[in-house]
Every structure is written in C-alpha cells, then in structure tokens.
C-alpha cells in the first residue's frame, strides 16, 4: 500500500528541489485528511506542488479546484452560480460542477484575503466536509485536503480561527543552494507526469493510518514537548495536539510501521509554530525528541562546509598551485586535519545510527544513515581536493 504514496513523494522530490518538508507534509495531510498552508513569496512553486498532488489522486471527475481569493471574491466563484431553474421553484440551489464542493484537492491562493462571508463558508467545508446546497441537511463533499497559500501570515485577529484550521504550516523560501538553483533553470515542472493513487488506495491508507498505535513513551514526550513550548510562549489548542497525533500516525504508516515512535515526533514541527521566526526553535525541540542523528549530521556538515569555504583562493578547486607560499600550505594542512576529524565524527555517528539495524527500524532512521553516508562522502571529497592542491603547491 505504501509504495504508491512513496513513489509519488519521490517523483515530486525529483523535480521540486529544496521542498522535501513541504512535499512530505502534503503526503501526511492527504493520509490524515488535514489541511495545509504555505506562506512565502510568489514564484516558489506553491501552486505547482498542489497541482501535481491533485494529479496524483486523480480518480475521475473534477479533482482539482484552484482559485485566487480577494476581498471581492463572491460565493458564486467558489461554490457555483445559483440554478435559475431551481430558483424559479423557490429552491436556492447552486450548480457546483467544476467548483469547490466537488473537488478532492483545493488550492486557494491568497487565502487570507477573502471576506468574512467566504471564510465562514470555507470553514464549514473544511471542518465538516459538508456543503449546504438547498437541502434540509448539508451534503457531504469529497474534499480530502485544502492547500492554502499566502504571501504572509495573517495578523488580523478575526482570521485566527480560519488560520488555525490549517494543521500543517510551511514558510516557503526561495531556493538557497547554488546547485539546487542551477538544477531548476530551464526546467518545466508542468511536464512532470506523476504516478497515481486510486480512491481505494487512499481510503485504505486513511483507515490503516487511524489504526496506528501510540505507546506511553511517545505520549510522555508529547506532554513534555507541550510544556517546553509553553515555556517559550508557544501555545496551542488541545485540538491542534490531536491533529499532531493524526499526522504522526500518518508518518508512521508511510514508513510501514503500526506504532508511532520518536522519529514521527519530528514531523510535528509544521503544526507547532505560529510565527515564522519560531520555526528553527520548534524544529530543534521536535528533533530533540525524535531522531537526533539528522541534526548532528547537519551541524557537522555545516562546520565542514564553513572550513572548506574559508580556504584561500586556489584551494577549493583543481588549479595549478605551484609556487604558493608557506601560509597557503599551513592553511591547507590545518583545514585538512579539521576535515579529517569531522569525517571521523560522522563515521562514529554512522556507527551509532546503524546499531540495531538488523532489527526492524523506521524508514526515518534508515534515511538518517543515508544522509550520514552522503555527508561522509562530501567531507572526503573536500579532503581529497585539499590534498591535491597541497601536493600541487
């Protein structure tokens, strides 16, 4: 069952660089039926990601609804025009074909700019998955997930209830790494063909995810994390913590486990920040209860990268360094020794992460081992380049 979901996640990651967390949250939101909002500058791939997710669960019919909201947006734009035939018979019924009430995935751009009447109607659809359309009782809608986008987090208190309805929140930044930026030049993400997830697979995934259990140790960790966040004046409703649990269940299910473990707690961080400046702190706290290896690997690799990038001109690329002075040699020799020590630290970390690998371990732990291996290769490549330049000098 998990293969279909993991295949889609991998395909999206192969095209949308530096969006691993956002893509994982989309998969988690799909399995747990939670909504997600992405906050950040235009042009960072938010709508394209939502579009490709909708393609992945295209089960026929009107699958994807995309609309940009403004304070002038009318109910007709989102929910369909009133049927004149029904209106003539004293019934107020909307023609919902191609509109939000018939979508499985909805992407609402500038989601916080809508007027209060629109937001109230959206709350009903998002909360209850129901839409009142001229009948005594509301009709169910097939909506699996709303993905919202905004240039900034809402500051108006009147939007607090609507903002809170998005369980998963991401602050999407422009691509940072030079290599990642180079990879997207000339790439058209709209040409990506993603694998599909059937309606039956999705419903079974949601059902199986609901059955994932949570042990006492994880509950204790959640209680402790909640208290530490409170100490930092980052507080959340009981309902949001319940959503955290469902998202952890979904992450465990995607990793092919029937019980939540510490690794899943890391995936809670998109649920637990309120303002973008809180993200590093929340991620760090969640990581401290989850898998410690990723954080340590990232810290060591950053130190190694800083050492390498601080080397003098001519040391960070293969060039003819004949005739370089003693200071050049001393700097390179010192950098090599530091990189060697950091590589040894990574190897020790890899050994710790691999302990018990013969047993059933989480996919998160296996990914950590892969990240450590990649970091070791990188630091060794830097060492090799330094040695070549020292010899050339």
C-alpha positions in Angstrom: 0.0 0.0 0.0 2.7 2.5 1.0 4.5 2.0 -2.3 2.1 4.2 -4.3 2.4 7.1 -1.8 6.2 6.8 -1.5 6.6 6.7 -5.3 4.6 9.9 -5.7 6.6 11.6 -3.0 9.9 10.5 -4.7 8.7 11.8 -8.1 7.8 15.2 -6.6 11.1 15.4 -4.8 13.0 14.7 -8.0 11.6 17.8 -9.6 10.8 20.3 -6.8 14.2 20.8 -5.2 14.5 22.0 -1.6 10.9 21.2 -1.0 11.2 17.9 0.9 9.5 19.1 4.0 6.6 20.6 2.1 6.1 17.5 -0.1 6.2 15.2 3.0 3.6 17.4 4.7 1.4 17.2 1.6 1.5 13.4 1.8 0.9 13.4 5.5 -2.1 15.8 5.0 -3.5 13.5 2.4 -3.3 10.4 4.6 -4.5 12.2 7.7 -7.1 14.4 5.9 -5.6 17.6 7.3 -5.3 20.9 5.6 -2.0 22.7 4.8 -1.0 26.3 4.2 2.2 27.6 2.6 3.4 31.1 3.4 6.0 32.8 1.3 6.9 34.9 -1.8 5.2 34.3 -5.1 7.1 32.1 -7.6 8.3 29.5 -5.0 6.3 26.6 -6.5 3.3 26.5 -4.2 0.6 26.2 -6.8 2.6 23.8 -8.9 3.1 21.5 -6.0 -0.6 21.5 -5.2 -1.5 20.9 -8.9 0.8 17.8 -9.1 -0.6 16.4 -5.8 -4.1 16.7 -7.3 -2.9 14.9 -10.4 -1.6 12.0 -8.3 -5.0 11.3 -6.8 -6.9 11.9 -10.0 -9.7 9.4 -9.6 -12.0 10.8 -12.2 -14.4 13.8 -12.2 -13.5 17.3 -11.0 -10.4 16.6 -9.0 -8.6 19.9 -8.5 -10.0 23.4 -7.8 -7.7 26.4 -8.0 -8.7 30.0 -7.2 -7.1 33.2 -6.1 -9.1 34.9 -3.4 -9.6 38.7 -2.9 -11.9 40.7 -0.7 -14.2 40.9 -3.7 -14.5 37.1 -4.2 -18.1 36.1 -4.4 -19.7 32.8 -3.3 -20.5 32.1 -7.0 -16.8 31.9 -7.8 -16.1 29.2 -5.3 -19.4 27.3 -4.9 -21.1 27.9 -8.3 -23.9 30.0 -9.6 -27.5 29.7 -8.4 -29.6 27.5 -10.6 -32.3 29.6 -12.2 -34.5 26.6 -12.8 -34.4 25.6 -9.1 -34.8 29.3 -8.1 -38.0 29.5 -10.1 -39.3 26.7 -8.0 -38.4 28.5 -4.8 -35.3 26.5 -4.1 -31.9 28.1 -3.6 -29.5 25.5 -5.2 -26.1 26.2 -6.6 -24.7 24.5 -9.7 -21.5 23.1 -8.2 -20.0 21.4 -11.3 -16.3 22.3 -11.5 -16.4 24.2 -8.2 -15.0 23.6 -4.7 -17.8 21.4 -3.4 -16.9 18.8 -6.0 -13.1 18.9 -5.6 -10.8 16.4 -3.9 -7.9 18.8 -3.6 -8.4 22.6 -3.5 -5.6 25.2 -3.8 -6.7 28.6 -2.6 -4.2 31.4 -3.4 -4.0 34.5 -1.1 -6.3 32.5 1.1 -6.4 35.1 3.9 -7.7 38.0 1.7 -11.2 36.7 1.3 -14.1 38.4 3.0 -15.8 37.1 6.2 -18.8 35.5 4.4 -16.4 33.4 2.2 -14.2 32.4 5.1 -17.2 31.3 7.1 -18.5 29.1 4.2 -14.9 27.7 3.8 -14.8 26.8 7.5 -17.9 24.7 7.2 -16.5 22.7 4.2 -13.0 22.3 5.8 -14.3 21.3 9.2 -17.2 19.1 8.5 -16.6 18.2 4.8 -20.2 19.3 4.1 -21.9 21.9 2.0 -25.4 23.2 2.4 -27.0 23.4 -1.0 -30.7 23.9 -0.7 -31.4 20.7 1.2 -32.6 20.4 4.8 -29.3 18.7 5.7 -25.9 19.5 4.3 -24.4 17.3 1.6 -21.1 15.5 2.0 -18.2 16.7 -0.2 -15.3 14.6 -1.5 -12.7 17.1 -0.2 -9.5 15.5 1.0 -7.4 18.5 1.5 -7.3 22.3 1.2 -3.9 23.7 0.4 -3.8 27.5 1.1 -1.1 30.0 0.1 -0.3 33.5 1.2 2.5 36.0 0.9 2.4 36.5 4.7 0.9 35.1 7.9 -2.4 36.8 8.9 -2.1 39.4 11.6 -5.8 40.3 11.8 -7.3 38.5 14.9 -10.5 37.9 13.0 -8.6 35.4 10.9 -7.3 33.4 13.8 -10.0 30.7 13.7 -9.5 30.2 9.9 -5.7 30.2 10.2 -5.9 27.6 12.9 -7.8 25.3 10.7 -4.6 24.6 8.7 -3.0 21.8 10.7 0.2 21.9 8.6 2.0 25.3 8.1 5.1 25.9 6.0 7.1 29.1 5.4 8.4 28.6 1.8 11.6 30.4 0.9 13.3 30.8 -2.4 15.9 28.2 -3.3 19.1 28.7 -1.4 21.8 26.3 -2.6 23.6 27.2 -5.8 23.5 23.7 -7.2 19.7 23.4 -6.5 19.1 26.7 -8.2 21.1 25.6 -11.2 19.0 22.4 -11.3 15.8 24.3 -11.9 17.0 26.6 -14.6 15.1 25.7 -17.8 13.1 23.0 -16.0 9.3 23.0 -16.6 7.7 21.2 -13.7 4.3 21.1 -15.5 5.8 18.4 -17.8 6.2 16.1 -14.8 4.0 13.0 -15.1 3.3 11.7 -11.6 2.1 8.2 -10.7 -1.5 7.9 -9.4 -3.1 6.9 -6.2 -6.5 5.3 -6.6 -9.6 6.2 -4.5 -9.5 2.7 -3.0 -5.8 3.1 -2.0 -6.4 6.5 -0.5 -9.3 5.3 1.6 -7.4 2.2 2.8 -4.4 4.3 3.7 -6.6 6.6 5.8 -8.2 3.7 7.5 -4.9 1.9 8.3 -3.3 5.2 9.5 -6.2 5.6 12.0 -5.2 2.2 13.4 -1.6 3.1 14.1 -1.0 3.0 17.9 0.9 5.3 20.2 3.0 4.0 23.1 3.2 5.5 26.6 6.8 6.8 26.0 5.7 8.9 23.0 2.7 10.3 24.9 5.1 11.4 27.7 7.4 13.0 25.1 4.4 14.9 23.7 3.4 16.1 27.1 7.0 17.2 27.8 7.3 19.0 24.4 4.0 20.8 25.1 5.3 22.1 28.4 8.6 23.3 26.8 6.8 25.1 24.1 4.6 26.8 26.7 7.8 28.0 28.4 8.8 29.6 25.1 5.3 31.2 24.9 4.3 29.0 22.0 0.9 27.6 22.9 -1.7 25.6 21.0 -5.2 24.3 21.5 -6.0 20.7 22.5 -7.5 20.2 19.1 -4.1 21.1 17.4 -2.4 18.5 19.6 -4.9 15.9 18.4 -4.0 16.8 14.9 -0.4 16.3 15.7 -1.2 12.8 16.8 -3.0 12.0 13.5 -0.1 13.4 11.5 2.3 11.2 13.5 0.1 8.2 12.7 0.3 9.1 9.0 4.1 9.4 9.1 4.4 6.0 10.9 2.1 4.5 8.3 4.1 5.9 5.4 7.2 4.4 7.0 5.4 1.0 7.2 5.0 0.8 10.9 2.0 0.1 13.0 3.2 2.0 16.1 4.4 5.6 16.4 8.0 6.1 17.6 10.2 9.1 18.3 11.1 9.7 14.7 7.4 10.6 14.0 7.5 13.5 16.5 9.9 15.4 14.3 7.2 15.6 11.6 5.0 17.5 14.1 7.0 20.7 13.7 4.9 22.2 10.9 1.9 22.0 13.2 3.6 23.8 16.1 4.8 27.2 15.0 2.6 30.3 14.9 5.1 32.8 13.5 7.9 32.2 11.0 10.6 33.2 13.4 9.6 30.4 15.7 10.4 27.7 13.1 14.1 27.0 14.0 13.3 26.7 17.7 10.3 24.5 17.2 12.2 22.2 14.7 15.0 21.9 17.2 12.8 21.0 20.0 10.9 18.4 17.9 14.2 17.0 16.7 15.4 16.6 20.3 12.6 14.1 21.0 12.9 12.4 17.6 15.9 11.3 15.6 19.0 13.1 16.9 21.2 11.9 14.0 19.9 14.3 11.3 20.5 17.3 13.4 24.1 16.2 14.4 24.8 15.4 10.8 23.7 18.8 9.6 25.7 20.5 12.3 28.9 18.7 11.4 28.5 19.2 7.7 27.9 22.9 8.2 31.1 23.2 10.2 33.0 21.3 7.4 31.5 23.4 4.7 32.5 26.6 6.6 36.1 25.3 6.9 36.3 24.4 3.2 34.8 27.7 2.0 37.1 29.7 4.2 40.2 28.3 2.4 42.3 30.7 0.4 41.8 31.3 -3.3 43.2 28.3 -5.3 42.5 25.7 -2.6 38.8 25.0 -3.3 39.2 23.9 -7.0 41.7 22.0 -9.0 44.2 24.6 -10.2 48.0 24.9 -10.7 49.2 26.0 -7.2 53.0 25.8 -7.8 54.9 28.4 -6.0 52.3 29.1 -3.3 53.7 30.4 0.0 54.1 28.8 3.4 50.9 30.4 4.7 48.9 28.7 1.9 50.4 25.4 2.8 49.8 25.9 6.6 46.2 26.9 6.0 45.5 23.9 3.8 47.2 21.5 6.2 45.2 22.8 9.1 41.9 22.6 7.1 42.7 19.0 6.1 43.3 18.0 9.7 40.0 19.6 10.8 38.0 18.0 7.9 39.6 14.6 8.8 38.4 15.0 12.4 34.9 15.9 11.3 34.8 12.9 8.9 35.8 10.6 11.9 32.9 12.2 13.9 30.5 11.4 11.1 31.7 7.8 10.9 31.2 7.4 14.7 27.7 8.9 14.3 27.0 6.4 11.4 28.0 3.6 13.7 25.6 4.7 16.4 22.8 5.1 13.9 23.4 1.7 12.5 23.2 -0.1 15.8 20.2 -2.5 15.8 19.9 -2.1 12.0 19.3 -5.8 11.8 16.0 -5.3 13.6 13.0 -3.5 12.1 13.9 0.2 12.2 12.0 3.2 11.0 12.5 4.5 7.4 13.4 7.7 9.1 16.4 6.1 10.8 17.5 4.4 7.5 17.3 7.8 5.8 19.5 9.2 8.5 22.1 6.6 7.8 22.0 7.5 4.1 22.4 11.2 5.0 25.4 10.4 7.2 27.0 8.4 4.3 26.4 11.3 1.9 27.9 13.7 4.4 31.0 11.5 4.8 31.4 11.3 1.0 31.2 15.1 0.8 33.8 15.7 3.6 36.1 13.1 2.0 35.8 14.9 -1.4 36.8 18.1 0.2 39.8 16.4 1.9 40.9 14.9 -1.4 40.7 18.3 -3.1 42.8 19.9 -0.4 45.4 17.2 -0.6 45.7 17.6 -4.4 46.2 21.3 -4.0 48.8 20.8 -1.2 50.7 18.4 -3.5 50.5 20.8 -6.4 51.9 23.5 -4.2 
